[in-house]
Amino acid sequence: MRVLALLDGTLADPDSPQIRVDDLGLMRGDGVFETILVVDGKPRELTPHLDRLDRSAAMLDMLPPPRAEFERAVELVIGNWTGGTEFALKLVCTRGVEGGDGTP
Protein backbone atom coordinates (compact mmCIF):
# COMPACT_ATOMS: atom_id res chain seq x y z
CA MET A 1 0.00 0.00 0.00
CA ARG A 2 1.35 3.43 -0.93
CA VAL A 3 -0.19 6.90 -0.65
CA LEU A 4 1.31 9.98 -2.30
CA ALA A 5 0.19 13.45 -1.20
CA LEU A 6 1.41 16.68 -2.73
CA LEU A 7 1.85 19.91 -0.80
CA ASP A 8 -1.07 21.50 -2.63
CA GLY A 9 -3.37 19.13 -0.75
CA THR A 10 -4.01 16.67 -3.55
CA LEU A 11 -3.41 12.96 -3.77
CA ALA A 12 -1.35 11.68 -6.69
CA ASP A 13 -0.90 8.28 -8.29
CA PRO A 14 2.25 6.83 -6.65
CA ASP A 15 2.89 4.80 -9.81
CA SER A 16 3.02 7.87 -12.08
CA PRO A 17 6.10 10.10 -12.40
CA GLN A 18 5.82 13.20 -10.21
CA ILE A 19 9.24 14.80 -10.46
CA ARG A 20 11.11 16.28 -13.39
CA VAL A 21 14.23 14.50 -14.57
CA ASP A 22 16.16 17.78 -14.29
CA ASP A 23 15.18 18.32 -10.64
CA LEU A 24 18.32 19.04 -8.64
CA GLY A 25 17.22 16.51 -6.03
CA LEU A 26 17.65 13.80 -8.67
CA MET A 27 20.59 15.32 -10.50
CA ARG A 28 22.73 16.17 -7.44
CA GLY A 29 20.95 14.89 -4.38
CA ASP A 30 20.20 18.54 -3.58
CA GLY A 31 17.36 18.28 -1.11
CA VAL A 32 16.29 17.20 2.33
CA PHE A 33 14.00 14.51 3.67
CA GLU A 34 12.57 13.18 6.90
CA THR A 35 11.07 9.77 7.64
CA ILE A 36 8.37 9.68 10.29
CA LEU A 37 6.97 6.61 12.03
CA VAL A 38 3.16 6.55 12.09
CA VAL A 39 1.50 4.24 14.62
CA ASP A 40 -2.27 3.86 14.92
CA GLY A 41 -2.83 6.95 12.77
CA LYS A 42 -0.55 9.19 14.84
CA PRO A 43 2.78 10.53 13.53
CA ARG A 44 5.55 10.13 16.09
CA GLU A 45 7.48 13.31 16.93
CA LEU A 46 6.09 15.28 13.97
CA THR A 47 7.20 18.68 15.31
CA PRO A 48 10.84 17.62 15.89
CA HIS A 49 10.93 16.04 12.42
CA LEU A 50 9.62 19.24 10.81
CA ASP A 51 12.08 21.29 12.89
CA ARG A 52 14.96 19.13 11.62
CA LEU A 53 13.70 19.41 8.03
CA ASP A 54 13.71 23.22 8.41
CA ARG A 55 17.26 23.18 9.88
CA SER A 56 18.52 20.87 7.13
CA ALA A 57 17.01 23.08 4.44
CA ALA A 58 18.57 26.16 6.05
CA MET A 59 22.01 24.49 5.95
CA LEU A 60 21.56 24.13 2.18
CA ASP A 61 20.27 27.71 1.82
CA MET A 62 16.87 26.33 0.79
CA LEU A 63 13.61 27.88 1.85
CA PRO A 64 11.26 24.95 2.46
CA PRO A 65 7.54 25.26 1.76
CA PRO A 66 5.43 26.46 4.69
CA ARG A 67 5.17 23.98 7.53
CA ALA A 68 1.38 23.97 7.24
CA GLU A 69 1.71 22.44 3.76
CA PHE A 70 3.77 19.53 5.12
CA GLU A 71 1.32 19.10 8.01
CA ARG A 72 -1.59 19.00 5.55
CA ALA A 73 0.22 16.39 3.44
CA VAL A 74 0.90 14.28 6.55
CA GLU A 75 -2.79 14.38 7.50
CA LEU A 76 -3.80 13.53 3.94
CA VAL A 77 -1.54 10.49 3.79
CA ILE A 78 -2.61 9.24 7.21
CA GLY A 79 -6.28 9.81 6.37
CA ASN A 80 -5.97 7.76 3.18
CA TRP A 81 -3.77 4.96 4.53
CA THR A 82 -5.53 1.60 4.46
CA GLY A 83 -2.55 -0.61 5.25
CA GLY A 84 -1.34 -1.80 8.63
CA THR A 85 -1.28 0.10 11.91
CA GLU A 86 2.39 1.09 11.48
CA PHE A 87 4.10 2.68 8.51
CA ALA A 88 6.92 5.02 7.57
CA LEU A 89 5.98 8.37 6.07
CA LYS A 90 8.67 10.18 4.10
CA LEU A 91 8.73 13.94 3.52
CA VAL A 92 10.91 15.09 0.63
CA CYS A 93 11.88 18.61 -0.41
CA THR A 94 14.30 19.36 -3.25
CA ARG A 95 15.66 22.64 -4.55
CA GLY A 96 13.68 22.19 -7.78
CA VAL A 97 15.14 22.73 -11.23
CA GLU A 98 18.24 24.71 -12.02
CA GLY A 99 17.37 28.13 -13.38
CA GLY A 100 13.79 27.74 -12.13
CA ASP A 101 11.89 30.19 -10.01
CA GLY A 102 13.53 28.94 -6.80
CA THR A 103 10.46 27.06 -5.62
CA PRO A 104 11.44 23.78 -3.94
N, C-alpha and C positions, 0 to 999 in steps of 0.2 A: 504494500500500500504506500503510495506517495501522494503528497499534496503540495502544490506549488502556488504560493500567493505572491503577488507583486505589491510594491509599495503604494500603488494607486488604489488598493483595496479590491482588486479583482483576483479571481482564481485563474490559473493558466494550465494548459495541458502539460504535465511534466514530461511527456514523450515528444513534445515539439520544441525545436530550438527557440531559445529566448534571449540569447546573447549574440552580439555581433562578433564575427571572427576577428575583427580588428580592435576589439575591446582590450585595453591595456591589462586588465586582469588575466586575460588569456595569453596575450602576447608576452607579458613580462612578469606576471604574478603580482601586478600592482593593485593591491586591494587588501581588504581586511575581512575576517569572518569570525563568527562565534558559533559554537555548538552548545545547545541548551538541552538539558534533560527535561522531558515532560513526563510526569507521573500522574495518573488519574486526572488528566485534563488540566494540570497545574504546572506551569513552567518553574523550574527550580532556579532561584537566584537570578531572576530576569533583570532586575535593576543593576546588580554588579556586572552581568554580562554586557548590558548596554553601555555601562560606564566604561568598561574595558574596550568595547568597540569604538567608542568616542575617542579614548586615549590613543588607541592604535592608529586611527585615522589621523589624528592630530600629529602623530610622529611622522606620518607620510605627507603632511601638509595637504590632507584631503578634508573637505568639509562634508561630513556624512549627511544624508537626508535627515529631516527632523525625527526625533525619537518617537513621536506619536505615530509616524508612518510605520516604523518597525513594530511598535506595540500593536497596531492594527493588523499587520501581517501575521504576527504571532497569534492573535486571537482568531484570525481567519483560518489559519492552518489547524489550530486546536479544535475549532468549531466544526471543521470538515473532516477531521481524522476519524476513520472507522476501523482502524487496526487495533492492536493490543493496547494495554493500559500504560505501557511505557514506550517512548520513542525519543529519538534525537532530532532536534529541530536546528537547522543550520541557517544562520543569517549571513548573507554575503553582500559586500559593497565593494565595487571596483571604481577606479578613477574614471572609467568610461573610455571614449575613443580619443586618440591623439588628435589635437586640433579641433576637438568638439567644443561645446559650449561650457565645459567644466562641470557638467552635471554628472555626479557618480551614478 
